[in-house]
Amino acid sequence: MTISDLALRIDAGFEMILKALQLNHDAVLDIEGVCELTGLSKSAIYQKTCSLGGRPPELPHFRKGKRLYFLQSEINTWLTSQPVRTRQQLTAAAANLDTTQAGRNRATRL
């Protein structure tokens, strides 16, 4: 094994380590950071962290004293948790629902 081969293997190892560290790093945000990330106002964020009527809060968070903290990965998951379906997806879901309903109607008549 030459020195250049060894250097290439070391570089590849460092790259793997850096990628692993980046994947495991989860930034902790304060309310200003969440406002910046989501584009929502502070009052909207506070509303989404309240437990109203026994329901759990909409936005995952941590409370330390009077301050709120959020994990960026959880905010990203929350932001992408309810995608708007395309017309094609809605049409396919409606067609599937129609065939399911038709099968149930035939089964109840028999």
Residue pairs with C-beta under 8 A, 6 or more apart in sequence:
26 71
26 72
26 73
27 33
27 71
27 72
28 69
28 70
28 71
28 72
29 37
29 69
29 70
29 71
29 72
29 75
30 67
30 68
30 69
30 70
31 42
31 45
31 46
31 67
31 68
31 70
32 42
33 70
33 72
34 40
34 45
34 59
34 70
34 75
35 41
35 42
35 45
37 72
37 75
37 79
38 45
38 75
38 79
40 48
45 59
45 68
46 68
48 57
48 58
48 59
49 57
49 58
49 59
49 61
49 68
50 57
51 57
58 78
59 70
59 75
59 78
60 70
60 71
60 74
60 75
60 78
61 68
61 69
61 70
62 68
62 69
62 70
62 71
63 69
85 93
